[in-house]
Amino acid sequence: MTGRVLVIGLGPGEARFLTGDAVAALESADAVYGYKPYLDRVPPRDGQELVPSDNREEIARAGAALERAAAGATVAIVSGGDPGVFAMAAAVCEAIEAGPPAWRTLPVTIHPGVTAMLALAARVGAPLGHDFCALSLSDNLKPWAVVEKRLDAAARAGFAMAFYNPISRARPWQLGAAFDILRTALPPHVPVIFGRAIGRSDERVTIVPLERADPALADMATLIIIGTTETRIVERPGLEPLVYTPRSLPL
């Protein structure tokens, strides 16, 4: 019996963001591996085993799931949002590359999900309507000097930016440092969008100019979008504003 590996994106929050493809994949799994808060969002199925692990145990989690699949099981590995965006798809590929030859023979299917930057962008309009990039502000897997270099380059190149992992108890100063870097390259009016718990019942969205962007508005449940010099805010009487970055640039 040949096992299978399913790497599944759960979307940003509530079940309404879970794709039909992801639902079908989850239903077919004998066991589901993931960070416990993500496993709590998996629709229950009789006879299916849920295998929780800590958020920083991605390679170990992937290895455990691959070992189970090599023994013949259909295993699912879940991520919030999309599994290919700072999440488990890369960890699974890394584990397969470094693991035993048998793991390379396993069928692997990656099921995409709605990632947080797209959910937040849709919530406020179209701030990623032109060229953009996504950056993780965590220095757990790369040096902070690299983060600084990429922030400066992206800002000066005119990209809108989405910040994942913006702040934590272990990294309380880095978001403020990131804003300081952006303020040297961007004008003070550039919109900054804080989206906390997007896709959940307690979601909160705050839009401020870069000059008033405060790290206290963020936590690890927050995604941040930085606009460009071209990003516009359309005020609407009685309605929330629309934030968008035009698809064209002036010549």
C-alpha positions, -999 to 999 in steps of 0.1 A, spaced: 0 0 0 14 34 -10 9 63 13 2 99 2 11 133 15 -14 162 13 -2 197 23 -33 218 28 -39 255 33 -68 262 57 -72 299 47 -70 328 71 -98 320 96 -134 308 95 -145 277 75 -160 299 48 -125 306 36 -117 269 33 -117 258 -4 -137 229 -16 -104 213 -27 -90 216 8 -122 201 23 -120 171 0 -83 165 8 -89 167 45 -117 142 43 -94 117 26 -67 118 53 -61 91 78 -42 115 100 -37 153 101 -5 169 114 -2 205 124 1 233 149 -27 228 174 -45 261 168 -47 251 131 -59 216 139 -87 231 159 -100 245 126 -100 211 108 -136 199 103 -140 168 125 -142 133 109 -148 100 127 -117 78 128 -93 106 117 -63 111 140 -51 147 148 -14 150 156 -5 184 172 30 199 175 46 232 184 47 260 160 85 259 157 87 221 150 80 223 113 108 201 100 101 175 128 64 177 120 70 171 83 94 142 90 68 125 113 41 128 86 64 116 59 74 86 80 37 78 85 30 81 48 60 59 40 42 32 61 12 34 39 -11 61 54 -27 91 37 -15 120 58 -24 157 57 -2 185 69 -20 217 75 -11 254 75 -31 285 81 -35 306 49 -16 291 20 9 263 27 34 278 2 37 312 19 61 310 49 45 277 58 46 239 56 50 232 19 86 244 20 93 224 52 79 193 35 101 197 5 131 204 27 124 173 47 121 151 16 153 165 2 173 157 34 154 125 42 156 88 32 152 78 -4 118 63 3 103 97 10 111 108 -26 88 81 -39 58 94 -20 31 112 -40 29 148 -26 -1 171 -34 -1 207 -23 -36 222 -19 -35 261 -19 -54 283 5 -63 320 8 -33 336 24 -36 364 49 -23 392 26 -50 384 0 -77 382 27 -67 416 41 -62 432 7 -98 421 -3 -111 434 30 -100 470 23 -100 472 -15 -70 465 -37 -37 477 -20 -18 450 -38 -33 460 -72 2 467 -87 36 451 -81 41 438 -45 62 415 -24 57 396 9 83 396 36 86 378 70 100 401 97 110 371 117 148 366 121 144 330 133 154 316 100 174 345 85 196 373 98 180 406 107 205 423 85 189 405 55 155 417 65 167 453 67 183 451 33 152 437 17 129 462 33 150 491 20 153 476 -15 115 469 -17 106 504 -5 130 521 -29 118 499 -58 82 510 -53 67 477 -42 37 475 -20 46 451 9 29 425 30 45 418 64 41 384 79 53 376 115 56 413 123 61 412 160 62 388 190 73 388 227 107 375 216 110 402 189 93 433 204 116 459 187 118 447 151 86 462 137 95 496 150 129 492 133 112 482 101 90 513 102 121 535 107 137 520 76 106 526 56 104 562 67 138 569 52 126 557 18 89 566 17 69 597 22 49 601 55 15 598 38 19 562 25 -9 541 39 -2 513 64 -29 487 69 -30 466 101 -52 436 98 -56 415 130 -74 381 129 -86 387 94 -113 361 85 -123 356 121 -152 370 141 -128 393 161 -110 407 131 -98 443 133 -85 466 106 -67 499 112 -54 522 84 -29 549 93 -3 569 74 33 557 77 42 587 99 17 574 126 24 537 122 27 523 157 41 488 165 16 486 194 -11 481 168 3 447 159 8 413 174 15 378 159 -21 376 147 -16 407 126 -7 411 90 5 445 77 3 459 42 25 489 33 12 509 4 33 528 -22 36 565 -31 8 558 -56 -16 540 -32 -49 559 -29 -76 561 -2 -111 567 -15 -133 581 13 -170 571 11 -198 587 31 -212 562 56 -190 534 43 -154 523 50 -128 538 27 -114 518 -2 -76 515 -4 -61 507 -37 -29 508 -57 -35 517 -93 -26 491 -119 -7 517 -140 21 541 -132 25 576 -147 52 578 -174 
